[in-house]
Amino acid sequence: MKSMEDLSEPLENYIKEIYELEEIRGRAKVTDLIEAFQVSPGTISKAISKLEKMGLIERKNGLKLTPEGKSIAERLIRSHRLSERMLTDMLGLDWIRSHEIAHKLEHIWPDDVLEIIDSKLDKPSTCPHGHPIPGRKVELGALLSEVGKGKYKVIMIIREEEWILREAERAGLFPGREIEVLGSNGEKVYLRVMGKEYALSVSIAREVMISDR
């Protein structure tokens, strides 16, 4: 069985991305990885071949983690998301900086320390951006860019990139927050959040998952 020590950080990142794509979309495609990491198709192809030889992924209607690959991804992602929670809930850091620091912390916690962190945080369901801690269920919803007028609740910010999180924060789009969609014109989605009105670009709105209240 492969251990995380056998994997370089870039390979770990590919495994995590495949896991998160499966989590949100049900499957991962090579083009998704090229877009997410902004690297050449040749670079992605080499990485996929290496992960396939290691028995961590398989090509089946796209890219799919094997049970062993999924186990490694879940260990890393659980550590990452609990680290984010610790940094925001206990230390008061913002959700952008906590995400950056968690990339380093996810590699260092022994399992017993992770259990203590989880317990101290009262076993949270999600990270600060709304993504579920592995093993805990979150009901998925619709994209903000695709719904009509009405009242909704924010579930998660899908891609945790700094520019997306900054825009979501500016509009007050935090998981659990109630919002009202006032309309859209194909380029902007118009919202009311906490009594204030915002015009959100569609590129940001498609990164926000919402549900009926």
Rosetta blueprint (number, residue, H / E / L):
1 M L
2 K L
3 S L
4 M H
5 E H
6 D H
7 L L
8 S L
9 E H
10 P H
11 L H
12 E H
13 N H
14 Y H
15 I H
16 K H
17 E H
18 I H
19 Y H
20 E H
21 L H
22 E H
23 E H
24 I H
25 R H
26 G L
27 R L
28 A E
29 K L
30 V H
31 T H
32 D H
33 L H
34 I H
35 E H
36 A H
37 F H
38 Q L
39 V L
40 S L
41 P H
42 G H
43 T H
44 I H
45 S H
46 K H
47 A H
48 I H
49 S H
50 K H
51 L H
52 E H
53 K H
54 M L
55 G L
56 L L
57 I E
58 E E
59 R E
60 K L
61 N L
62 G L
63 L E
64 K E
65 L E
66 T L
67 P H
68 E H
69 G H
70 K H
71 S H
72 I H
73 A H
74 E H
75 R H
76 L H
77 I H
78 R H
79 S H
80 H H
81 R H
82 L H
83 S H
84 E H
85 R H
86 M H
87 L H
88 T H
89 D H
90 M H
91 L L
92 G L
93 L L
94 D L
95 W H
96 I H
97 R H
98 S H
99 H H
100 E H
101 I H
102 A H
103 H H
104 K H
105 L H
106 E L
107 H L
108 I L
109 W L
110 P L
111 D H
112 D H
113 V H
114 L H
115 E H
116 I H
117 I H
118 D H
119 S H
120 K H
121 L L
122 D L
123 K L
124 P L
125 S L
126 T E
127 C L
128 P L
129 H L
130 G L
131 H L
132 P E
133 I L
134 P L
135 G L
136 R L
137 K L
138 V L
139 E L
140 L L
141 G L
142 A E
143 L E
144 L H
145 S H
146 E H
147 V L
148 G L
149 K L
150 G E
151 K E
152 Y E
153 K E
154 V E
155 I E
156 M E
157 I E
158 I L
159 R L
160 E L
161 E L
162 E H
163 W H
164 I H
165 L H
166 R H
167 E H
168 A H
169 E H
170 R H
171 A L
172 G L
173 L L
174 F L
175 P L
176 G L
177 R L
178 E E
179 I E
180 E E
181 V E
182 L E
183 G E
184 S E
185 N L
186 G L
187 E L
188 K E
189 V E
190 Y E
191 L E
192 R E
193 V E
194 M L
195 G L
196 K E
197 E E
198 Y E
199 A E
200 L E
201 S E
202 V H
203 S H
204 I H
205 A H
206 R L
207 E L
208 V E
209 M E
210 I E
211 S E
212 D E
213 R L
